[in-house]
Amino acid sequence: MSGTDPVYPGHRDDENDDDLGMDLVDQVSTDSENTSKPLKKWVFVVAGLAVILIGVVILLANLMPKNYVAQVDGAKDKIVAQADLEGGGHAVLGTSAKADAGSIALTSLPRIDGSERYTVWLIDAESDRATRLATVDSGAESATEGFNGVGKIASVMVTVEPVEGSTTPSTEPLAVLDTPAGK
């Protein structure tokens, strides 16, 4: 024995023993990197475009006005409350907890002075604050309006307000219809 260990190539006299076929491994690994990089880029591009497309669809769906009247009319859990308006006319309130929506239909409205108009108010369940939902011109005989968030609404009120409008009800209500959430 010469005193050198044949396991360690540095102790042998052949310089090519250091390679041990690594050139072949490098060549194979370089080829696999080249083919996987474009594939990875395309996957990220396609995934990014899919995310953008889904985002645009969701944005458009949220920006489009919802037909709450149709949602309530078609709801299986629809609850209806009705009341005659003081001075004439009729109000029908429909609500759906599942759709979280409601609709009010005013019919047979009598003509009122041209300086006034019918106003529909939503009364908040927690604060009793009135928020104007809709106004109906003095010459209209009927109107229908929908709204969402029925779980937070205690009641719907109909009043006659000046044409200039008001931020809160200024006259006695013609009718107050309680929502199931407000009871």
C-alpha positions in Angstrom: 0.0 0.0 0.0 1.1 3.5 -0.8 -0.6 5.1 2.2 -3.2 7.0 0.1 -6.9 6.3 0.3 -8.4 5.3 -3.1 -11.8 6.6 -2.0 -10.8 10.3 -2.2 -10.1 11.3 -5.8 -7.6 14.0 -4.8 -5.2 11.4 -3.7 -5.3 9.6 -7.1 -3.2 10.7 -10.0 -6.0 10.9 -12.6 -7.6 14.4 -12.9 -10.7 13.2 -14.8 -11.7 11.1 -11.8 -13.0 14.3 -10.1 -15.7 14.6 -12.8 -17.4 11.3 -12.1 -20.0 11.9 -14.9 -21.2 15.3 -13.5 -21.0 16.8 -17.0 -23.9 14.5 -18.0 -25.9 15.4 -14.9 -25.3 19.2 -15.6 -26.4 18.8 -19.2 -29.6 17.0 -18.2 -30.4 19.4 -15.4 -29.8 22.4 -17.7 -32.2 21.0 -20.3 -34.9 20.4 -17.6 -34.5 24.0 -16.3 -35.0 25.5 -19.8 -38.2 23.5 -20.4 -39.7 24.2 -17.0 -39.1 28.0 -16.9 -41.4 28.9 -19.8 -44.0 26.4 -18.5 -43.9 28.1 -15.1 -44.2 31.6 -16.6 -47.3 30.5 -18.7 -48.9 29.0 -15.6 -48.4 32.2 -13.7 -49.7 34.3 -16.6 -52.8 32.2 -17.1 -53.5 32.1 -13.3 -53.1 35.9 -13.2 -55.5 36.4 -16.1 -58.0 34.1 -14.4 -57.8 36.0 -11.2 -58.3 39.3 -13.0 -61.3 37.9 -15.0 -62.9 36.6 -11.8 -62.4 40.0 -10.2 -64.0 41.8 -13.1 -67.0 39.5 -13.0 -67.5 40.0 -9.3 -67.1 43.7 -9.6 -69.7 43.9 -12.4 -72.1 41.7 -10.5 -71.8 44.0 -7.4 -72.1 47.2 -9.5 -75.2 46.1 -11.4 -78.5 47.2 -9.6 -80.3 44.4 -7.9 -84.0 43.8 -8.5 -85.0 43.4 -4.9 -88.7 43.4 -5.8 -88.2 40.3 -8.0 -86.1 38.7 -5.3 -88.9 39.1 -2.7 -91.6 38.1 -5.1 -89.9 34.9 -5.9 -88.8 34.0 -2.4 -90.3 31.0 -0.7 -90.0 32.6 2.7 -91.9 35.7 1.7 -93.9 37.4 4.5 -96.6 40.0 3.5 -98.0 42.8 5.6 -100.7 45.1 4.3 -102.3 48.4 5.4 -104.7 50.9 4.1 -103.2 54.4 3.8 -105.0 57.1 5.7 -106.9 59.2 3.1 -107.0 56.4 0.6 -104.7 54.0 -1.1 -103.2 50.7 -0.1 -99.7 49.5 0.9 -98.3 46.0 0.7 -94.9 45.2 2.3 -93.2 41.9 1.3 -90.0 40.7 3.0 -87.7 37.7 2.7 -85.1 36.9 5.4 -83.3 34.5 3.0 -82.9 37.2 0.3 -82.4 39.9 3.0 -84.6 42.1 1.0 -88.0 43.7 1.0 -90.4 45.5 -1.3 -93.3 47.9 -0.8 -96.1 48.4 -3.3 -98.4 51.4 -3.1 -101.6 51.2 -5.1 -104.8 53.2 -5.6 -103.0 56.4 -4.4 -105.3 59.4 -4.4 -104.2 62.6 -6.1 -102.5 65.0 -3.7 -101.6 68.7 -4.0 -98.9 69.3 -6.6 -96.6 70.8 -4.0 -96.5 67.4 -2.1 -95.5 63.9 -2.9 -95.7 60.5 -1.2 -92.5 59.5 0.5 -91.5 56.0 1.7 -89.2 55.8 4.7 -87.2 52.9 6.2 -87.0 52.9 10.0 -83.8 51.5 11.4 -84.4 48.8 14.1 -81.6 50.0 16.4 -81.7 53.7 16.2 -85.3 54.4 15.0 -83.8 56.7 12.4 -85.8 57.2 9.2 -84.0 56.9 5.9 -85.9 58.0 2.7 -86.3 55.0 0.3 -88.4 56.5 -2.4 -90.7 59.4 -3.4 -93.8 59.1 -5.5 -95.0 62.1 -7.5 -98.5 63.5 -6.7 -100.1 62.3 -10.0 -98.9 58.7 -9.7 -101.5 56.1 -8.9 -99.1 53.3 -7.9 -95.4 52.7 -7.1 -93.2 49.7 -6.2 -89.8 50.0 -4.5 -87.4 47.4 -3.2 -84.7 47.5 -0.6 -82.1 45.2 1.0 -80.9 44.8 4.6 -84.4 43.8 5.8 -82.9 42.4 9.0 -81.9 45.9 10.1 -85.2 47.5 9.3 -87.9 47.8 12.0 -90.7 49.2 9.8 -91.6 51.0 6.6 -93.5 54.2 6.8 -95.4 56.2 4.2 -95.9 60.0 4.6 -96.8 63.0 2.5 -93.8 65.5 2.2 -93.2 68.8 0.4 -91.8 68.5 -3.1 -88.6 70.2 -2.0 -88.0 67.1 0.1 -87.1 66.6 3.7 -84.4 64.6 5.4 -86.8 63.3 8.0 -90.5 62.7 8.1 -92.3 66.0 8.7 -95.9 64.9 8.7 -98.0 62.2 10.4 -97.5 58.8 8.7 -100.3 57.6 6.4 -99.2 54.0 7.3 -96.6 52.1 9.2 -95.9 48.5 8.3 -93.7 46.5 10.7 -91.1 44.1 9.2 -90.8 40.6 10.8 -87.3 41.7 12.1 -88.8 44.7 13.8 -91.3 42.8 15.8 
